[in-house]
Amino acid sequence: MRSDVTLRPLDESLLRGLLDAAVADADPLEVMPPVEGPAGWTAERRETFVRFHRSRSLAAEPVGTTYAILVKEEVVGAARLLPLADAGRAVEAGVWIGRTHRGSGVGGAVLRQLLDLARAGGAQRLVASTTAGNTAAQRLLTTLGADLTRDGDAVTARLDLRDVD
Ligand SMILES: CC(C)(COP(=O)(O)OP(=O)(O)OC[C@H]1O[C@@H](n2cnc3c(N)ncnc32)[C@H](O)[C@@H]1OP(=O)(O)O)[C@@H](O)C(=O)NCCC(=O)NCCS
């Protein structure tokens, strides 16, 4: 397991680094909800990205927690935990990593730390959504012991945190 990967709760300073990492190294659709308009990192998409994170994670009453993923001191992506209101003690997890950092074990290190953070926050179950073609995400989740169910292109992973070491 990589030891140079850390998660830090997002703040305004990390948010600037996160936007830079997203623009340089990811497609908007991988890191934020769709925004109408021409492809790529338009000014509107950059503003929406920042607003999205401020409203979800940096607001007075955040809906969830977003973590900047750092490799050494470089921001390379984001991970989030979102409590699911009507599902007992379950949280939804999400991760994105910049393209140039994928496939080298960052995702595995992030997921392990996210599980620990979810448990420390009192969660008992973790849910994650991905797509049928996303082999890396599915491998990450099955390696941790998640059950995967498929509905068309959508894949839902469910993991009981009490069963994970
Ligand atoms: C999915 C994602 C988080 C995985 O992170 P990563 O750092 O690339 O993953 P890792 O390098 O830790 O690899 C995880 C596993 O997937 C495998 N893998 C990685 N890239 C792969 C690829 N392109 N095709 C097939 N398998 C792949 C690895 O071999 C590893 O399996 P192993 O543990 O059995 O060896 C990353 O690719 C990403 O950010 N993608 C875009 C956003 C996204 O899809 N998020 C997931 C939503 S839940």
The ligand as an ORCA input file, in Angstrom:
! r2SCAN-3c Opt
* xyz 0 1
  C     -11.428      4.623    -10.400
  C     -10.148      5.297     -9.864
  C     -10.482      6.067     -8.598
  C      -9.143      4.168     -9.550
  O      -7.979      4.731     -8.977
  P      -6.502      4.250     -9.409
  O      -5.523      4.980     -8.616
  O      -6.398      4.339    -10.886
  O      -6.573      2.710     -8.961
  P      -5.384      1.775     -8.506
  O      -4.138      2.099     -9.273
  O      -5.307      1.762     -7.011
  O      -5.899      0.371     -9.053
  C      -7.019     -0.279     -8.481
  C      -7.210     -1.613     -9.135
  O      -7.717     -1.440    -10.470
  C      -6.806     -1.977    -11.428
  N      -6.770     -1.029    -12.523
  C      -6.304      0.250    -12.477
  N      -6.490      0.845    -13.662
  C      -7.072     -0.080    -14.463
  C      -7.538     -0.067    -15.814
  N      -7.424      1.024    -16.572
  N      -8.125     -1.184    -16.295
  C      -8.253     -2.283    -15.522
  N      -7.848     -2.357    -14.221
  C      -7.270     -1.271    -13.716
  C      -5.475     -2.090    -10.715
  O      -4.674     -3.111    -11.243
  C      -5.909     -2.390     -9.294
  O      -6.267     -3.755     -9.192
  P      -5.412     -4.744     -8.250
  O      -5.497     -4.153     -6.863
  O      -6.096     -6.031     -8.381
  O      -4.028     -4.700     -8.799
  C      -9.502      6.236    -10.939
  O      -9.255      5.505    -12.110
  C     -10.359      7.454    -11.275
  O     -10.256      8.473    -10.615
  N     -11.191      7.369    -12.356
  C     -12.054      8.486    -12.755
  C     -13.177      8.754    -11.778
  C     -13.910      7.486    -11.379
  O     -14.187      6.636    -12.207
  N     -14.233      7.363    -10.085
  C     -14.837      6.173     -9.521
  C     -16.251      6.366     -9.118
  S     -16.616      5.282     -7.714
*
